[in-house]
Each structure stands twice: as C-alpha cells, then as structure tokens.
C-alpha cells in the first residue's frame, strides 16, 4: 500500500540511524521487546507513556521502545489484538480458577449501561493477570528473536563488556 506524500527512503534511513545510534544489540532488542510486550498490556492509550518511563529507567532507546508499541494500532486491533485480549482473559480466568462468559455482541448492544459495567468488572481481573503473563511471553520471544537477528546480521557485532 502506498501512502501519498510519505517518503519511504527517508523513513528507512531514519530508522537505520535510530538503530545504529547504539550499536549494542542487547539494548536494541530490549527496547523493541519492551515496546512489543507493552502493547499487550491493558492500559489502552497509555502504552507510550508506560514505555517512556520504563525505557528511561532501563537505559534503553526510548524512541525504539515507542516504535515497538506501534504494533498496537487501529489497523491491527481487530485481527491481532482482539483475539489476544480474549486469550488473555481466558488465560487469566484459568489461572484464577474463574469462569468467564462472553456475551454475544448483539446481546451486549442491548444491555443497559449497568449490565455492561458489571460484565467489564467480571473480566477486568482475569484480563490483568492474563495480559501480564502474555506480555511477559511476548517480551521473551521478541527479545531473543530480535537479539538473534541483530547479533548474527553483519554490521552488529556483539559488544564485549
């Protein structure tokens, strides 16, 4: 898909400069893994602020971490994140030994406001527990895959400490 007025070469050059700013593949992988994993946490709309604070405390590239959070965007929400959130609720309910029932969308649209709030309260704690575990898994997978890619790619030698 081509977006009119968007300079792809400029974008790729800036991304390469951002990555080459700190040639340590561990820090790059940590920054991206932090961003990818935070995208699966429940504070909807506040992932950028969360990553800015944690990235600063971890001493990694905050712009790269913010770039990682962009996997959660309006185009990826329905195909990627909606199933992930359902999986997180199921995982949290399993760990907490709770049964969670999802009402049909048609039924949900006819529910009064108080019933919708009650339904949200039922899934809130399982969502939180499941998303922390799911996010930790995403962090581990994305860190090792990014680190492995950068380490074995030419131009990114492993820095000897």
DSSP file (Angstrom, degrees, kcal/mol; ACC not computed):
  #  RESIDUE AA STRUCTURE BP1 BP2  ACC     N-H-->O    O-->H-N    N-H-->O    O-->H-N    TCO  KAPPA ALPHA  PHI   PSI    X-CA   Y-CA   Z-CA
    1    1 A X              0   0    0      0, 0.0     2,-0.5     0, 0.0     0, 0.0   0.000 360.0 360.0 360.0 129.1    0.0    0.0    0.0
    2    2 A X        -     0   0    0      0, 0.0     2,-0.6     0, 0.0     0, 0.0  -0.878 360.0-153.0-104.9 128.9    1.4    3.3   -1.0
    3    3 A X    >   -     0   0    0     -2,-0.5     3,-1.8     3,-0.1     2,-0.1  -0.887  25.6-119.0-100.3 121.8    0.6    6.4    1.1
    4    4 A X  T 3  S+     0   0    0     -2,-0.6     3,-0.1     1,-0.3    -1,-0.0  -0.348  95.7  14.7 -62.0 135.1    0.8    9.6   -0.9
    5    5 A X  T 3  S+     0   0    0      1,-0.2     2,-0.6    -2,-0.1    -1,-0.3   0.424  93.0 125.4  84.9  -1.5    3.3   12.1    0.4
    6    6 A X    <   -     0   0    0     -3,-1.8     2,-1.0     4,-0.0    -1,-0.2  -0.826  53.2-146.6 -96.6 123.8    5.1    9.5    2.6
    7    7 A X     >  -     0   0    0     -2,-0.6     4,-1.9     1,-0.2     5,-0.1  -0.766  15.3-176.2 -92.5 101.0    8.9    9.3    1.9
    8    8 A X  H  > S+     0   0    0     -2,-1.0     4,-2.6     1,-0.2     5,-0.2   0.857  81.5  53.5 -67.8 -36.9    9.8    5.6    2.4
    9    9 A X  H  > S+     0   0    0      2,-0.2     4,-2.4     1,-0.2    -1,-0.2   0.920 109.3  48.5 -64.5 -42.4   13.5    6.1    1.8
   10   10 A X  H  > S+     0   0    0      2,-0.2     4,-2.4     1,-0.2    -1,-0.2   0.906 111.9  49.9 -62.8 -41.9   13.6    8.9    4.4
   11   11 A X  H  X S+     0   0    0     -4,-1.9     4,-2.3     2,-0.2    -2,-0.2   0.920 111.9  47.2 -62.5 -45.6   11.8    6.7    6.9
   12   12 A X  H  X S+     0   0    0     -4,-2.6     4,-2.3     2,-0.2    -2,-0.2   0.887 112.0  50.8 -65.3 -39.1   14.1    3.7    6.4
   13   13 A X  H  X S+     0   0    0     -4,-2.4     4,-2.2     2,-0.2    -2,-0.2   0.921 111.2  47.8 -64.3 -43.9   17.2    6.0    6.7
   14   14 A X  H  X S+     0   0    0     -4,-2.4     4,-2.3     2,-0.2    -2,-0.2   0.886 111.1  51.1 -65.9 -37.9   15.9    7.4   10.0
   15   15 A X  H  X S+     0   0    0     -4,-2.3     4,-2.1     2,-0.2    -1,-0.2   0.914 110.1  49.4 -64.8 -41.8   15.1    4.0   11.3
   16   16 A X  H  X S+     0   0    0     -4,-2.3     4,-2.6     1,-0.2    -2,-0.2   0.897 111.1  49.9 -64.0 -39.9   18.6    2.8   10.5
   17   17 A X  H  X S+     0   0    0     -4,-2.2     4,-1.0     2,-0.2    -1,-0.2   0.897 109.4  52.2 -64.1 -40.0   20.1    5.8   12.2
   18   18 A X  H  < S+     0   0    0     -4,-2.3     4,-0.4     1,-0.2    -2,-0.2   0.893 113.5  43.0 -63.6 -40.5   18.0    5.2   15.2
   19   19 A X  H >< S+     0   0    0     -4,-2.1     3,-0.8     1,-0.2    -2,-0.2   0.889 114.1  50.0 -72.7 -39.3   19.2    1.6   15.4
   20   20 A X  H 3< S+     0   0    0     -4,-2.6     3,-0.4     1,-0.2    -1,-0.2   0.598  88.6  84.5 -77.3  -9.4   22.8    2.5   14.7
   21   21 A X  T 3< S+     0   0    0     -4,-1.0     2,-0.5     1,-0.3    -1,-0.2   0.885 106.8  23.4 -57.8 -39.6   22.8    5.2   17.4
   22   22 A X  S <  S-     0   0    0     -3,-0.8    -1,-0.3    -4,-0.4     6,-0.1  -0.915  74.8-165.1-127.9 102.7   23.5    2.5   20.0
   23   23 A X        +     0   0    0     -2,-0.5     2,-0.8    -3,-0.4   136,-0.1   0.397  54.3 113.6 -75.2   7.4   25.2   -0.5   18.3
   24   24 A X     >  -     0   0    0      1,-0.2     4,-1.9   134,-0.1     3,-0.4  -0.690  55.0-158.3 -79.4 112.1   24.7   -2.8   21.3
   25   25 A X  H  > S+     0   0    0     -2,-0.8     4,-2.6   132,-0.4     5,-0.2   0.787  89.0  59.9 -64.1 -25.9   22.2   -5.4   20.0
   26   26 A X  H  > S+     0   0    0      2,-0.2     4,-2.4     1,-0.2    -1,-0.2   0.923 107.1  44.8 -66.5 -42.7   21.1   -6.2   23.6
   27   27 A X  H  > S+     0   0    0     -3,-0.4     4,-2.3     2,-0.2    34,-0.3   0.884 114.3  49.2 -68.8 -37.6   19.9   -2.7   24.2
   28   28 A X  H  X S+     0   0    0     -4,-1.9     4,-2.4     2,-0.2     5,-0.2   0.936 113.4  46.6 -65.1 -45.9   18.2   -2.5   20.8
   29   29 A X  H  X S+     0   0    0     -4,-2.6     4,-2.5     1,-0.2     5,-0.2   0.880 112.1  51.1 -64.7 -38.1   16.5   -5.9   21.5
   30   30 A X  H  X S+     0   0    0     -4,-2.4     4,-2.4     2,-0.2    -1,-0.2   0.918 110.5  49.1 -64.1 -42.8   15.5   -4.8   25.0
   31   31 A X  H  X S+     0   0    0     -4,-2.3     4,-1.9     2,-0.2    -2,-0.2   0.938 115.2  42.5 -63.3 -47.6   14.0   -1.6   23.7
   32   32 A X  H  X S+     0   0    0     -4,-2.4     4,-3.0     2,-0.2     5,-0.2   0.899 114.2  51.1 -67.9 -39.6   11.9   -3.3   21.0
   33   33 A X  H  X S+     0   0    0     -4,-2.5     4,-2.6    -5,-0.2     5,-0.3   0.880 108.4  53.1 -64.3 -37.3   10.9   -6.1   23.3
   34   34 A X  H  X S+     0   0    0     -4,-2.4     4,-1.9    -5,-0.2    -1,-0.2   0.928 113.1  43.5 -61.8 -44.8    9.7   -3.6   25.9
   35   35 A X  H  X S+     0   0    0     -4,-1.9     4,-1.2     2,-0.2    -2,-0.2   0.926 114.6  48.4 -66.8 -45.8    7.6   -1.8   23.2
   36   36 A X  H  < S+     0   0    0     -4,-3.0     3,-0.4     1,-0.2     4,-0.3   0.928 115.1  44.6 -60.8 -45.4    6.2   -5.0   21.7
   37   37 A X  H >< S+     0   0    0     -4,-2.6     3,-1.3     1,-0.2    -1,-0.2   0.859 108.2  56.3 -71.8 -34.3    5.3   -6.5   25.1
   38   38 A X  H >< S+     0   0    0     -4,-1.9     3,-1.6    -5,-0.3    -1,-0.2   0.776  93.4  70.3 -69.2 -23.0    3.7   -3.3   26.5
   39   39 A X  T 3< S+     0   0    0     -4,-1.2    -1,-0.3    -3,-0.4    -2,-0.2   0.728  96.6  53.5 -64.2 -20.1    1.4   -3.2   23.5
   40   40 A X  T <  S+     0   0    0     -3,-1.3    -1,-0.3    -4,-0.3     2,-0.2   0.369  88.1 101.4 -96.4   4.1   -0.4   -6.2   25.0
   41   41 A X  S <  S-     0   0    0     -3,-1.6     6,-0.1    -4,-0.1    87,-0.1  -0.554  80.0-116.0 -87.7 156.2   -1.0   -4.7   28.4
   42   42 A X  S    S+     0   0    0     -2,-0.2     2,-3.4     1,-0.1    -1,-0.1   0.635  83.4 102.6 -71.5 -16.2   -4.4   -3.2   29.4
   43   43 A X    >   -     0   0    0     -5,-0.1     3,-2.5     3,-0.1     4,-0.2  -0.292  67.2-156.3 -70.9  75.7   -3.7    0.5   29.9
   44   44 A X  T 3  S+     0   0    0     -2,-3.4    -2,-0.1     1,-0.3    -1,-0.0  -0.235  72.5  11.2 -55.5 126.4   -5.3    1.2   26.5
   45   45 A X  T 3  S+     0   0    0      1,-0.0    -1,-0.3     4,-0.0     4,-0.2   0.322 114.9  78.2  89.8  -8.4   -3.9    4.5   25.1
   46   46 A X    <>  +     0   0    0     -3,-2.5     4,-2.2     1,-0.1     5,-0.2   0.201  54.0 106.5-118.1  15.2   -1.2    4.8   27.6
   47   47 A X  H  > S+     0   0    0     -4,-0.2     4,-2.7     1,-0.2     5,-0.2   0.884  79.0  54.7 -62.2 -38.5    1.4    2.4   26.2
   48   48 A X  H  > S+     0   0    0      1,-0.2     4,-2.2     2,-0.2    -1,-0.2   0.922 109.8  45.2 -62.9 -44.7    3.6    5.2   25.0
   49   49 A X  H  > S+     0   0    0      2,-0.2     4,-2.0     1,-0.2    -1,-0.2   0.891 113.0  51.5 -66.6 -38.8    3.8    6.8   28.5
   50   50 A X  H  X S+     0   0    0     -4,-2.2     4,-2.5     1,-0.2     5,-0.3   0.931 112.7  45.2 -61.2 -46.2    4.4    3.5   30.1
   51   51 A X  H  X S+     0   0    0     -4,-2.7     4,-2.8     1,-0.2     5,-0.3   0.849 108.6  57.0 -68.5 -35.0    7.3    2.7   27.7
   52   52 A X  H  X S+     0   0    0     -4,-2.2     4,-1.8    -5,-0.2    -1,-0.2   0.934 112.8  40.5 -62.1 -44.7    8.8    6.1   28.1
   53   53 A X  H  X S+     0   0    0     -4,-2.0     4,-2.1     2,-0.2    -2,-0.2   0.946 120.5  41.4 -69.7 -48.6    9.1    5.7   31.9
   54   54 A X  H  X S+     0   0    0     -4,-2.5     4,-2.2     2,-0.2    -2,-0.2   0.896 114.8  52.2 -68.6 -39.2   10.2    2.1   31.9
   55   55 A X  H  X>S+     0   0    0     -4,-2.8     5,-2.1    -5,-0.3     4,-1.0   0.899 109.9  49.0 -63.0 -40.5   12.6    2.6   28.9
   56   56 A X  H  <5S+     0   0    0     -4,-1.8     3,-0.4    -5,-0.3    -1,-0.2   0.922 112.3  48.1 -63.8 -43.9   14.2    5.6   30.6
   57   57 A X  H  <5S+     0   0    0     -4,-2.1    -2,-0.2     1,-0.2    -1,-0.2   0.846 112.9  48.4 -65.8 -33.2   14.7    3.6   33.8
   58   58 A X  H  <5S-     0   0    0     -4,-2.2    -1,-0.2    -5,-0.2    -2,-0.2   0.638 109.2-125.1 -81.3 -14.3   16.1    0.6   31.9
   59   59 A X  T  <5 +     0   0    0     -4,-1.0     2,-0.2    -3,-0.4    -3,-0.2   0.819  64.2 132.2  75.0  31.0   18.5    2.9   30.0
   60   60 A X  S   <S-     0   0    0     -5,-2.1     2,-0.7    -6,-0.1    -1,-0.2  -0.589  71.6 -73.0-107.4 173.8   17.4    1.8   26.5
   61   61 A X     >  -     0   0    0    -34,-0.3     4,-2.0    -2,-0.2     5,-0.2  -0.538  40.2-163.3 -69.3 109.4   16.4    3.8   23.5
   62   62 A X  H  > S+     0   0    0     -2,-0.7     4,-2.7     1,-0.2     5,-0.2   0.896  87.5  55.3 -64.6 -41.2   13.0    5.3   24.3
   63   63 A X  H  > S+     0   0    0      1,-0.2     4,-2.2     2,-0.2    -1,-0.2   0.899 109.3  47.7 -60.2 -37.6   12.3    6.1   20.6
   64   64 A X  H  > S+     0   0    0      2,-0.2     4,-1.8     1,-0.2    -1,-0.2   0.894 111.4  50.6 -67.8 -38.5   12.8    2.4   19.7
   65   65 A X  H  X S+     0   0    0     -4,-2.0     4,-1.2     2,-0.2    -2,-0.2   0.904 110.6  48.9 -64.8 -40.8   10.7    1.3   22.5
   66   66 A X  H  X S+     0   0    0     -4,-2.7     4,-0.7     1,-0.2     3,-0.4   0.901 107.5  55.4 -64.2 -40.1    7.9    3.6   21.4
   67   67 A X  H >< S+     0   0    0     -4,-2.2     3,-0.9     1,-0.2    -1,-0.2   0.876 103.8  56.0 -58.8 -37.3    8.3    2.3   17.9
   68   68 A X  H >< S+     0   0    0     -4,-1.8     3,-1.3     1,-0.2    -1,-0.2   0.826  99.5  58.8 -64.6 -32.1    7.7   -1.2   19.3
   69   69 A X  H >< S+     0   0    0     -4,-1.2     3,-2.0    -3,-0.4    -1,-0.2   0.698  85.7  80.6 -70.8 -16.7    4.4   -0.1   20.8
   70   70 A X  T <<  +     0   0    0     -3,-0.9    -1,-0.3    -4,-0.7    -2,-0.2   0.511  67.1  83.2 -72.3  -1.9    3.1    0.8   17.4
   71   71 A X  T <  S+     0   0    0     -3,-1.3     2,-0.9     1,-0.2    -1,-0.3   0.758  83.9  69.1 -66.8 -20.9    2.3   -2.8   16.7
   72   72 A X  S <  S+     0   0    0     -3,-2.0     2,-0.3    -4,-0.1    -1,-0.2  -0.842  74.8 129.2 -97.0 100.3   -0.9   -1.9   18.6
   73   73 A X  S >> S-     0   0    0     -2,-0.9     4,-1.2     1,-0.0     3,-0.9  -0.888  74.3 -88.1-144.3 171.7   -2.7    0.4   16.2
   74   74 A X  H 3> S+     0   0    0     -2,-0.3     4,-0.5     1,-0.2     3,-0.1   0.798 123.5  52.9 -58.0 -29.4   -6.2    0.8   14.7
   75   75 A X  H 34 S+     0   0    0      1,-0.2     4,-0.4     2,-0.1    -1,-0.2   0.796 115.9  38.1 -77.5 -27.5   -5.3   -1.4   11.7
   76   76 A X  H <>>S+     0   0    0     -3,-0.9     4,-1.9     1,-0.1     5,-1.6   0.500  93.4  88.3 -99.7  -4.6   -4.0   -4.3   13.9
   77   77 A X  I  <>S+     0   0    0     -4,-1.2     5,-2.8     3,-0.2     4,-0.3   0.953  92.4  38.3 -62.5 -52.3   -6.5   -4.2   16.7
   78   78 A X  I  <>S+     0   0    0     -4,-0.5     5,-0.5     3,-0.2    -1,-0.2   0.953 123.8  36.6 -68.9 -50.3   -9.2   -6.4   15.3
   79   79 A X  I  45S+     0   0    0     -4,-0.4    -1,-0.2     3,-0.1    -2,-0.2   0.812 135.1  16.8 -75.9 -25.1   -7.1   -9.1   13.6
   80   80 A X  I  X5S+     0   0    0     -4,-1.9     4,-1.1     3,-0.1    -3,-0.2   0.830 128.1  35.7-111.8 -50.3   -4.3   -9.3   16.2
   81   81 A X  I  ><S+     0   0    0     -5,-1.6     4,-2.7    -4,-0.3     5,-0.2   0.814 107.2  60.4 -87.7 -30.7   -5.2   -7.7   19.5
   82   82 A X  I  ><S+     0   0    0     -5,-2.8     4,-1.9    -6,-0.3    -1,-0.2   0.953 111.1  42.5 -62.0 -48.1   -8.8   -8.6   19.9
   83   83 A X  H  ><S+     0   0    0     -5,-0.5     4,-2.5    -6,-0.2    -1,-0.2   0.878 113.6  54.1 -63.5 -34.2   -8.1  -12.3   19.8
   84   84 A X  H  X S+     0   0    0     -4,-1.1     4,-2.6     2,-0.2    -2,-0.2   0.907 108.1  48.7 -65.3 -40.3   -5.0  -11.7   22.0
   85   85 A X  H  X S+     0   0    0     -4,-2.7     4,-2.3     2,-0.2    -1,-0.2   0.881 110.9  50.1 -68.3 -36.6   -7.2   -9.9   24.6
   86   86 A X  H  X S+     0   0    0     -4,-1.9     4,-2.4     2,-0.2    -2,-0.2   0.924 112.4  48.0 -64.5 -42.8   -9.8  -12.8   24.5
   87   87 A X  H  X S+     0   0    0     -4,-2.5     4,-2.8     1,-0.2    -2,-0.2   0.896 110.4  51.9 -62.6 -40.5   -6.9  -15.2   25.0
   88   88 A X  H  X S+     0   0    0     -4,-2.6     4,-2.7     2,-0.2    -2,-0.2   0.899 109.8  48.8 -63.6 -40.6   -5.5  -13.1   27.9
   89   89 A X  H  X S+     0   0    0     -4,-2.3     4,-2.6     2,-0.2    -2,-0.2   0.922 113.1  47.5 -65.1 -43.0   -8.9  -13.1   29.6
   90   90 A X  H  X S+     0   0    0     -4,-2.4     4,-2.2     2,-0.2    -2,-0.2   0.906 113.1  48.6 -64.0 -41.1   -9.2  -16.9   29.2
   91   91 A X  H  X S+     0   0    0     -4,-2.8     4,-2.3     2,-0.2    -2,-0.2   0.924 113.3  46.7 -64.2 -45.1   -5.6  -17.4   30.5
   92   92 A X  H  X S+     0   0    0     -4,-2.7     4,-2.5    34,-0.3    -2,-0.2   0.895 112.1  50.4 -64.0 -40.7   -6.3  -15.1   33.5
   93   93 A X  H  <>S+     0   0    0     -4,-2.6     5,-3.0     2,-0.2     4,-0.5   0.883 110.5  50.5 -64.7 -38.1   -9.6  -16.9   34.2
   94   94 A X  H ><5S+     0   0    0     -4,-2.2     3,-0.7     3,-0.2    -2,-0.2   0.926 113.2  44.6 -64.4 -44.8   -7.8  -20.3   34.1
   95   95 A X  H 3<5S+     0   0    0     -4,-2.3    -2,-0.2     1,-0.2    -1,-0.2   0.882 117.3  44.9 -67.8 -38.1   -5.1  -19.1   36.5
   96   96 A X  T 3<5S-     0   0    0     -4,-2.5    -1,-0.2    -5,-0.2    -2,-0.2   0.447 110.2-123.2 -85.3  -0.2   -7.6  -17.5   38.8
   97   97 A X  T < 5 +     0   0    0     -3,-0.7     2,-0.3    -4,-0.5    -3,-0.2   0.926  65.4 136.2  57.3  47.8   -9.9  -20.6   38.6
   98   98 A X      < -     0   0    0     -5,-3.0     2,-0.5    -6,-0.1    -1,-0.2  -0.879  54.0-130.0-121.0 154.8  -12.8  -18.4   37.4
   99   99 A X        -     0   0    0     -2,-0.3     2,-0.5    -3,-0.1    -9,-0.0  -0.924  24.1-170.7-103.8 128.7  -15.4  -19.0   34.7
  100  100 A X        -     0   0    0     -2,-0.5     2,-0.4   -10,-0.1    -7,-0.0  -0.980   3.6-162.9-122.2 128.1  -15.8  -16.0   32.3
  101  101 A X        -     0   0    0     -2,-0.5     2,-0.6    18,-0.1    21,-0.1  -0.919   9.7-146.0-111.8 135.0  -18.6  -15.9   29.8
  102  102 A X        -     0   0    0     -2,-0.4     2,-0.1     0, 0.0     3,-0.1  -0.879  17.2-138.1 -99.9 120.4  -18.5  -13.6   26.8
  103  103 A X        -     0   0    0     -2,-0.6     2,-0.0     1,-0.1     5,-0.0  -0.409  30.8 -96.1 -72.0 154.8  -22.0  -12.3   25.8
  104  104 A X     >  -     0   0    0      1,-0.1     4,-2.7    -2,-0.1     5,-0.2  -0.354  31.6-117.1 -65.6 151.1  -22.8  -12.1   22.1
  105  105 A X  H  > S+     0   0    0      1,-0.2     4,-2.0     2,-0.2     5,-0.1   0.862 115.8  54.2 -60.7 -35.8  -22.2   -8.7   20.6
  106  106 A X  H  > S+     0   0    0      2,-0.2     4,-0.8     1,-0.2    -1,-0.2   0.908 111.2  44.9 -64.1 -41.4  -25.9   -8.4   19.8
  107  107 A X  H >> S+     0   0    0      1,-0.2     4,-0.7     2,-0.2     3,-0.6   0.882 111.0  54.2 -68.9 -37.6  -26.8   -9.1   23.4
  108  108 A X  H >< S+     0   0    0     -4,-2.7     3,-0.7     1,-0.2    -2,-0.2   0.871 104.0  54.9 -64.4 -36.5  -24.2   -6.7   24.6
  109  109 A X  H 3< S+     0   0    0     -4,-2.0    -1,-0.2     1,-0.2    -2,-0.2   0.749 110.3  46.5 -70.8 -21.6  -25.5   -3.9   22.4
  110  110 A X  H << S+     0   0    0     -4,-0.8    -1,-0.2    -3,-0.6    -2,-0.2   0.497  90.1 106.9 -96.0  -4.7  -29.0   -4.3   24.0
  111  111 A X  S << S-     0   0    0     -3,-0.7     2,-0.0    -4,-0.7    -3,-0.0  -0.433  75.5-111.3 -73.7 146.6  -27.7   -4.5   27.6
  112  112 A X     >  -     0   0    0     -2,-0.1     4,-1.9     1,-0.1     3,-0.4  -0.328  33.9-102.4 -69.6 162.7  -28.3   -1.5   29.9
  113  113 A X  H  > S+     0   0    0      1,-0.2     4,-2.2     2,-0.2     5,-0.2   0.863 121.1  53.0 -54.4 -42.8  -25.3    0.6   31.0
  114  114 A X  H  > S+     0   0    0      1,-0.2     4,-2.2     2,-0.2    -1,-0.2   0.867 107.3  51.7 -65.5 -37.0  -25.1   -1.0   34.4
  115  115 A X  H  > S+     0   0    0     -3,-0.4     4,-2.1     2,-0.2    -1,-0.2   0.876 108.8  51.0 -68.2 -36.6  -25.1   -4.6   33.0
  116  116 A X  H  X S+     0   0    0     -4,-1.9     4,-2.3     2,-0.2    -2,-0.2   0.921 110.3  49.2 -66.1 -42.7  -22.2   -3.7   30.7
  117  117 A X  H  X S+     0   0    0     -4,-2.2     4,-2.3     1,-0.2    -2,-0.2   0.900 110.0  51.5 -62.1 -40.3  -20.2   -2.3   33.6
  118  118 A X  H  X S+     0   0    0     -4,-2.2     4,-1.4     1,-0.2    -1,-0.2   0.895 109.8  50.0 -63.0 -39.4  -20.9   -5.4   35.6
  119  119 A X  H  X S+     0   0    0     -4,-2.1     4,-1.2     2,-0.2    -2,-0.2   0.893 109.7  50.8 -65.9 -40.0  -19.7   -7.5   32.7
  120  120 A X  H  X S+     0   0    0     -4,-2.3     4,-1.2     1,-0.2     3,-0.4   0.908 107.4  53.5 -64.1 -41.4  -16.5   -5.4   32.5
  121  121 A X  H  X S+     0   0    0     -4,-2.3     4,-0.6     1,-0.2    -1,-0.2   0.833 104.4  56.8 -62.7 -31.7  -15.9   -5.9   36.2
  122  122 A X  H  < S+     0   0    0     -4,-1.4     4,-0.4     1,-0.2    -1,-0.2   0.849 115.8  34.4 -67.6 -33.7  -16.1   -9.7   35.7
  123  123 A X  H  X S+     0   0    0     -4,-1.2     4,-2.3    -3,-0.4    -1,-0.2   0.515  95.8  87.3 -99.9  -5.4  -13.3   -9.7   33.1
  124  124 A X  H  X S+     0   0    0     -4,-1.2     4,-2.2     2,-0.2     5,-0.1   0.943  92.2  41.0 -64.2 -50.4  -11.1   -7.0   34.5
  125  125 A X  H  X S+     0   0    0     -4,-0.6     4,-2.5     2,-0.2     5,-0.2   0.928 116.5  48.5 -68.1 -45.2   -9.0   -9.0   36.9
  126  126 A X  H  > S+     0   0    0     -4,-0.4     4,-2.7     1,-0.2   -34,-0.3   0.891 111.5  52.2 -60.0 -36.4   -8.6  -12.0   34.6
  127  127 A X  H  X S+     0   0    0     -4,-2.3     4,-2.5     2,-0.2    -2,-0.2   0.928 110.5  47.7 -63.1 -44.1   -7.6   -9.6   31.8
  128  128 A X  H  X S+     0   0    0     -4,-2.2     4,-1.8    -5,-0.2    -2,-0.2   0.948 115.9  42.6 -62.2 -49.7   -5.0   -8.0   34.0
  129  129 A X  H  X S+     0   0    0     -4,-2.5     4,-1.7     1,-0.2    -2,-0.2   0.934 117.7  46.0 -64.2 -46.9   -3.5  -11.3   35.2
  130  130 A X  H  X S+     0   0    0     -4,-2.7     4,-2.7    -5,-0.2    -1,-0.2   0.869 111.1  52.1 -65.4 -36.7   -3.6  -12.9   31.7
  131  131 A X  H  X S+     0   0    0     -4,-2.5     4,-2.7    -5,-0.3    -1,-0.2   0.852 106.6  53.1 -71.5 -32.7   -2.1   -9.8   30.0
  132  132 A X  H  X S+     0   0    0     -4,-1.8     4,-1.9    -5,-0.2    -1,-0.2   0.927 114.3  42.3 -65.4 -43.0    0.8   -9.7   32.4
  133  133 A X  H  X S+     0   0    0     -4,-1.7     4,-2.0     2,-0.2    -2,-0.2   0.929 116.9  47.1 -68.6 -45.2    1.7  -13.3   31.6
  134  134 A X  H  X S+     0   0    0     -4,-2.7     4,-2.3     1,-0.2    -2,-0.2   0.912 112.1  50.8 -61.6 -43.6    1.0  -12.9   27.9
  135  135 A X  H  X S+     0   0    0     -4,-2.7     4,-2.5     1,-0.2    -1,-0.2   0.874 107.4  53.3 -63.6 -38.6    3.1   -9.8   27.8
  136  136 A X  H  X S+     0   0    0     -4,-1.9     4,-2.3     2,-0.2    -1,-0.2   0.900 109.6  49.2 -63.4 -39.7    6.0  -11.5   29.6
  137  137 A X  H  X S+     0   0    0     -4,-2.0     4,-2.5     2,-0.2     5,-0.2   0.912 110.8  49.1 -64.8 -42.2    5.9  -14.2   26.9
  138  138 A X  H  X S+     0   0    0     -4,-2.3     4,-2.8     1,-0.2     5,-0.3   0.890 110.0  53.2 -62.9 -39.7    5.9  -11.7   24.1
  139  139 A X  H  X S+     0   0    0     -4,-2.5     4,-2.6     2,-0.2     5,-0.2   0.946 111.3  44.7 -60.5 -49.2    8.8   -9.9   25.8
  140  140 A X  H  X S+     0   0    0     -4,-2.3     4,-2.2     2,-0.2     5,-0.3   0.936 116.8  44.7 -63.0 -48.0   10.9  -13.1   26.0
  141  141 A X  H  X S+     0   0    0     -4,-2.5     4,-2.2     1,-0.2     5,-0.2   0.930 116.9  44.6 -64.0 -45.6   10.1  -14.2   22.4
  142  142 A X  H  X S+     0   0    0     -4,-2.8     4,-2.2    -5,-0.2     5,-0.3   0.863 112.3  52.6 -71.0 -33.7   10.7  -10.7   20.9
  143  143 A X  H  X S+     0   0    0     -4,-2.6     4,-3.0    -5,-0.3     5,-0.3   0.971 114.2  40.8 -63.6 -51.8   13.9  -10.1   22.8
  144  144 A X  H  X S+     0   0    0     -4,-2.2     4,-2.2    -5,-0.2    -2,-0.2   0.865 116.9  48.3 -69.1 -34.8   15.5  -13.3   21.8
  145  145 A X  H  X S+     0   0    0     -4,-2.2     4,-2.1    -5,-0.3    -1,-0.2   0.918 116.5  42.9 -70.6 -40.7   14.3  -13.2   18.2
  146  146 A X  H  X S+     0   0    0     -4,-2.2     4,-2.7    -5,-0.2     5,-0.2   0.924 116.1  48.1 -68.6 -43.9   15.4   -9.5   17.8
  147  147 A X  H  X S+     0   0    0     -4,-3.0     4,-2.8    -5,-0.3     5,-0.2   0.920 112.8  48.5 -62.4 -43.9   18.7  -10.1   19.6
  148  148 A X  H  X S+     0   0    0     -4,-2.2     4,-2.0    -5,-0.3    -1,-0.2   0.910 112.1  49.3 -62.9 -41.7   19.4  -13.2   17.5
  149  149 A X  H  X S+     0   0    0     -4,-2.1     4,-0.6     1,-0.2    -2,-0.2   0.935 116.3  41.6 -62.6 -46.3   18.6  -11.4   14.3
  150  150 A X  H  < S+     0   0    0     -4,-2.7     3,-0.3     1,-0.2    -2,-0.2   0.876 113.8  51.9 -71.2 -37.2   20.8   -8.4   15.1
  151  151 A X  H  < S+     0   0    0     -4,-2.8    -1,-0.2    -5,-0.2    -2,-0.2   0.890 115.2  40.0 -68.2 -39.0   23.7  -10.4   16.5
  152  152 A X  H  < S+     0   0    0     -4,-2.0     2,-0.4    -5,-0.2    -1,-0.2   0.477  96.8  93.1 -93.4  -0.7   24.0  -12.7   13.5
  153  153 A X  S >< S-     0   0    0     -4,-0.6     3,-1.4    -3,-0.3     2,-0.0  -0.746  87.7-106.5 -88.0 138.1   23.5  -10.0   11.0
  154  154 A X  T 3  S+     0   0    0     -2,-0.4    -2,-0.1     1,-0.2    -1,-0.1  -0.340 103.5  39.0 -63.1 144.1   26.6   -8.4    9.7
  155  155 A X  T 3  S+     0   0    0     -4,-0.1     2,-0.3    -3,-0.0    -1,-0.2   0.321  98.4  83.0  97.6  -6.7   27.3   -4.9   11.0
  156  156 A X    <   -     0   0    0     -3,-1.4    -3,-0.2    -6,-0.2     2,-0.1  -0.621  60.1-179.8-127.3  73.7   26.1   -5.6   14.5
  157  157 A X        -     0   0    0     -2,-0.3     2,-0.5     1,-0.1  -132,-0.4  -0.396  38.9-101.8 -70.0 152.3   28.9   -7.2   16.4
  158  158 A X        -     0   0    0     -7,-0.2     2,-0.3  -134,-0.1    -1,-0.1  -0.633  39.1-123.3 -74.6 124.8   28.3   -8.2   20.0
  159  159 A X        -     0   0    0     -2,-0.5     2,-0.6  -136,-0.1    -1,-0.1  -0.512  18.6-133.6 -72.8 129.3   29.9   -5.6   22.2
  160  160 A X              0   0    0     -2,-0.3    -1,-0.1     1,-0.1    -3,-0.0  -0.746 360.0 360.0 -85.8 122.6   32.4   -7.1   24.6
  161  161 A X              0   0    0     -2,-0.6    -1,-0.1     0, 0.0    -2,-0.0   0.433 360.0 360.0 -95.8 360.0   31.9   -5.7   28.1
